[in-house]
């Protein structure tokens, strides 16, 4: 990527925990008050990859809530995500990012055809790029998880979808997919970091191909599922028979509230389950629970119990507990993805960036879930850019 090619990072859900942590982190990296811990693209393996540097990333986004970014950052600092010294160093930068956040789309408040919402969101992206003289804008969805999207015939056919979007009597796209459509319509590469429908609809993937745009997703892999993609191949490689793999997730914060809804949580559970089945090569009993525990705040705890069989039928088990700040794990990956997708776009790549499956629970265009294999593919691909 030529020097001085400034890149926009447009966040859907720009005032949420992950987006706010990403903004604080990027500003802290620029101010040299934090190191790039957790940023994969800062590893030596990526030294030769033509990535935009931290100073070349410009932040903006859409959101439905109106809590100022600075206030949200203070709440996260109070929850223990980062120190007050970091907030002091990035406060002015957060105000600048706040000025670049626009209202998102919500079906309950929008009137008229969905096509008009697409035009408004796309216009926000275009003017953002023009105002900052950006070479490109990468759109990353880090908004709250949606309920599973009912399938409609228009989701498969791009022409039919475009016609339906112009009909004021119909709402054919869920908010995440409308945001993805708007990104593609504006000529922006897209990343789905949530398990929501987003760009997974066939018609939208066809639009990305037609526009010559790369995309990646879906559902960022940060904690429990990351461990599963490391551990599950071990059982297969050692010819050990996994009988069951049970998991319980306890979380507070905004995610906890969202996933307390039994309809909404279905998207997350489906995303996590598909990867485990692929890793083990067969269906196993794998109950998974996600429970909202308000007093945990931004902390997430995941507990897994793996029952497996060894030689001569010996019954054994493995248990592990993962406790941490999910947003602190996710935020550097969002920054990594913005850099890598920007480099792919600059290199003329289009369609699903399967090599970025390393970052996702349910990688688009790939059935590879083994972490070691995903890592090798990512590094090889990045070296070819």
C-alpha positions, -999 to 999 in steps of 0.1 A, spaced: 0 0 0 16 33 -10 26 56 19 1 82 31 -30 63 19 -53 71 48 -79 45 55 -113 49 72 -125 24 98 -163 28 100 -178 10 130 -215 -2 130 -223 1 167 -197 28 172 -205 37 208 -206 0 220 -180 -16 242 -160 -32 214 -160 -1 193 -152 22 222 -123 0 233 -110 -1 197 -111 37 195 -94 41 229 -68 15 218 -60 31 185 -57 65 201 -35 51 229 -12 34 203 -8 68 185 -1 85 218 24 58 228 7 52 261 -1 16 252 17 -11 233 1 -33 206 -5 -63 228 -32 -84 212 -27 -69 177 -18 -98 155 -7 -76 126 22 -62 148 38 -97 149 71 -102 130 53 -124 105 34 -94 91 64 -70 89 65 -72 51 27 -68 46 17 -34 32 -7 -23 60 -19 12 68 -1 23 100 -20 34 131 -17 71 122 -34 64 88 -66 50 103 -95 74 107 -125 64 128 -162 70 123 -194 50 125 -231 46 129 -250 39 162 -285 41 176 -276 51 211 -264 86 220 -242 81 250 -211 102 241 -180 81 233 -160 99 261 -187 89 286 -187 53 274 -149 52 277 -151 64 313 -177 37 321 -153 10 306 -124 24 326 -145 23 358 -153 -14 349 -115 -21 348 -110 -24 311 -82 2 311 -67 28 333 -77 65 339 -43 76 326 -52 61 292 -85 81 292 -66 113 300 -42 107 270 -70 101 245 -98 124 256 -94 149 228 -91 122 202 -124 106 214 -142 139 209 -129 140 173 -142 104 168 -175 113 184 -180 141 158 -178 114 131 -206 92 145 -240 93 127 -274 78 135 -278 43 123 -308 25 109 -337 11 130 -368 -4 114 -390 10 142 -380 46 136 -374 46 98 -403 57 75 -405 50 38 -387 24 17 -355 7 30 -338 20 -2 -339 55 13 -321 43 45 -295 27 23 -289 60 5 -286 79 38 -261 54 53 -241 52 20 -240 90 18 -225 91 53 -197 68 42 -190 87 10 -189 121 27 -167 107 55 -142 94 28 -143 128 10 -139 149 41 -108 131 52 -94 123 17 -94 86 24 -82 60 -1 -108 36 12 -132 29 41 -135 -5 57 -169 -10 74 -168 -34 105 -201 -44 122 -196 -47 159 -232 -39 168 -254 -60 191 -263 -95 180 -296 -97 161 -322 -125 162 -318 -151 134 -330 -136 101 -361 -153 85 -352 -163 49 -370 -146 21 -367 -153 -16 -353 -118 -22 -322 -128 -1 -311 -150 -29 -317 -128 -59 -300 -94 -62 -324 -79 -87 -354 -90 -67 -338 -76 -35 -332 -42 -51 -368 -40 -63 -381 -50 -29 -359 -23 -11 -377 3 -32 -411 -8 -19 -422 13 11 -446 -14 22 -419 -39 28 -388 -45 50 -368 -73 35 -334 -67 52 -326 -69 89 -306 -39 102 -272 -57 99 -278 -67 63 -291 -32 54 -259 -18 69 -238 -43 48 -258 -34 17 -251 3 23 -214 -3 27 -212 -22 -5 -234 4 -23 -208 30 -12 -179 10 -25 -166 -1 9 -152 -35 19 -172 -51 48 -164 -72 79 -191 -89 99 -177 -93 135 -211 -104 149 -232 -135 142 -260 -114 127 -270 -120 91 -250 -91 77 -234 -100 44 -242 -137 47 -273 -133 25 -264 -147 -10 -277 -115 -28 -254 -93 -8 -224 -115 -15 -233 -113 -52 -234 -75 -48 -199 -76 -33 -186 -96 -63 -203 -72 -87 -187 -42 -69 -153 -59 -68 -152 -56 -31 -136 -80 -5 -155 -90 27 -149 -112 57 -168 -126 87 -185 -137 107 -186 -136 145 -153 -126 160 -134 -155 178 -120 -142 211 -123 -164 241 -140 -198 247 -143 -206 210 -107 -196 204 -97 -222 230 -120 -248 214 -103 -244 180 -70 -250 196 -80 -279 219 -105 -298 197 -79 -308 170 -57 -323 198 -84 -349 206 -87 -358 169 -50 -359 163 -45 -383 193 -75 -405 182 -94 -397 215 -131 -400 213 -150 -369 225 -183 -379 240 -196 -345 250 -185 -309 252 -206 -287 275 -202 -250 279 -215 -222 301 -210 -185 295 -216 -159 322 -216 -123 312 -229 -89 321 -228 -56 302 -246 -48 270 -239 -83 255 -254 -99 286 -286 -79 282 -288 -86 245 -282 -123 248 -306 -127 277 -333 -127 250 -338 -164 240 -346 -154 204 -315 -132 199 -291 -156 216 -300 -183 190 -277 -166 165 -247 -168 189 -254 -204 199 -256 -215 163 -224 -198 154 -205 -214 182 -219 -249 176 -211 -251 139 -174 -247 146 -172 -275 172 -190 -300 149 -165 -292 121 -135 -295 144 -145 -329 158 -157 -343 125 -189 -356 139 -219 -345 160 -214 -347 198 -236 -338 227 -227 -302 231 -251 -282 253 -242 -245 256 -257 -219 279 -253 -181 279 -265 -165 311 -268 -128 320 -252 -120 353 -254 -82 357 -229 -78 385 -201 -91 363 -202 -59 344 -178 -61 314 -162 -94 326 -171 -126 309 -165 -161 323 -167 -193 302 -165 -228 317 -162 -259 296 -164 -296 305 -151 -321 279 -159 -358 284 -137 -381 263 -128 -417 260 -93 -431 258 -77 -465 253 -96 -496 265 -127 -474 271 -111 -453 299 -134 -424 307 -117 -390 313 -125 -353 312 -109 -319 307 -123 -288 323 -112 -252 317 -123 -217 328 -117 -185 308 -123 -152 325 -116 -119 309 -127 -87 292 -142 -98 259 -140 -63 244 -103 -61 252 -98 -93 233 -120 -82 204 -109 -46 199 -73 -53 186 -88 -79 162 -111 -52 148 -80 -30 142 -62 -59 126 -91 -67 103 -93 -31 92 -57 -31 82 -57 -65 65 -90 -59 46 -77 -25 35 -45 -41 22 -66 -68 3 -88 -41 -12 -57 -21 -23 -43 -53 -39 -75 -57 -59 -89 -88 -41 -126 -94 -41 -152 -117 -26 -148 -137 6 -114 -134 22 -113 -170 34 -78 -166 48 -92 -143 75 -111 -173 90 -84 -171 117 -105 -142 133 -139 -158 132 -161 -185 148 -180 -191 116 -157 -181 87 -173 -172 55 -162 -193 25 -142 -217 46 -148 -249 65 -114 -248 82 -117 -242 119 -84 -256 132 -65 -227 147 -30 -238 137 -41 -243 100 -59 -210 100 -28 -192 114 -6 -207 86 -31 -197 59 -33 -162 73 4 -156 74 10 -171 39 -18 -149 24 -6 -118 41 29 -124 28 15 -126 -8 -1 -91 -7 
